[in-house]
């Protein structure tokens, strides 16, 4: 087992662009890697494909031993991003006893500060099932195959995320849905052409833009803003992971945004990590997984 730390930030934008080039790929391996973040899923599969290794469930060296399998001789581990918070010595940490107390930061401010301090370490600790073999000396039955069936439940996801759906009260036929992020409310057009994509889009607004009171309407002029690009990117990732329709429409919009000015692209680049994180939250909040394990 090898570990080569690399203290840096993942190139989330590059990962999004990689998925955009093959929009059906994410759904192909989401079943195998649903326990991992979308970013790490993309990273794991890219490494396996480069080595011509079959995409299959991954686990650490020790975890495979516990499952009755051992890593084949000569196989090299793949790396995943692991988050950590570096210790930073602040200047003037020792304040005078007479110093005026600072107001307590809000939850949103704490989250932003924590995100700003967050760094990532690349650790090469994982092996795919295809890189292992049955351990004849294992005390537990070896895992041969894992059949995973999954579905996504909108009601469950919205309840866990604190998002409510209200009646759709608009006469605009082109409006697919709308969101009030601050109130965490969404509305869906009963005749929405791509209901799953629209729901993911509006839910993303609630999670990404909850500090704003404005109404964000899908299909309006606000579709040219960065906020709409972020929400549509989340919808694209969610639809891709679950093999749902709407990929072409979402993909086209996101690629169009990435083709905008350098300023727009840089703004989007700063959003990429938040986009992956939000898609993860939405998917995991409503995901139902049924895994059937066959032992040899």
Secondary structure, 3 states (H helix, E strand, C coil): CCCCCCEECCCHHHHHHHHHHCCCHHHHHHHHHCCCCHHHHHHHHHHHHHCCCCCCCEEEHHHHHHCCEEECCCCCCEEEEEEEECCCCCCCCCCCCCCCCCCCCCHHHHHHHHHHHEEEEEEEEEEEHHHEEECCCCCCCCEEEEEEEEEECHHHHHHHHCCEECCCCCCCCCCCEEEEHHHCEEEECCCCCCHHHHHHHHHHHHHHCCCCCCEEEECCHHHHCHHHHHHHHHHHHHHHHCCCCCHHHHHHHHHHHHCCCHHHHHHHHHHHHHHHHHHHHHHHHHEEEEEEEEEC
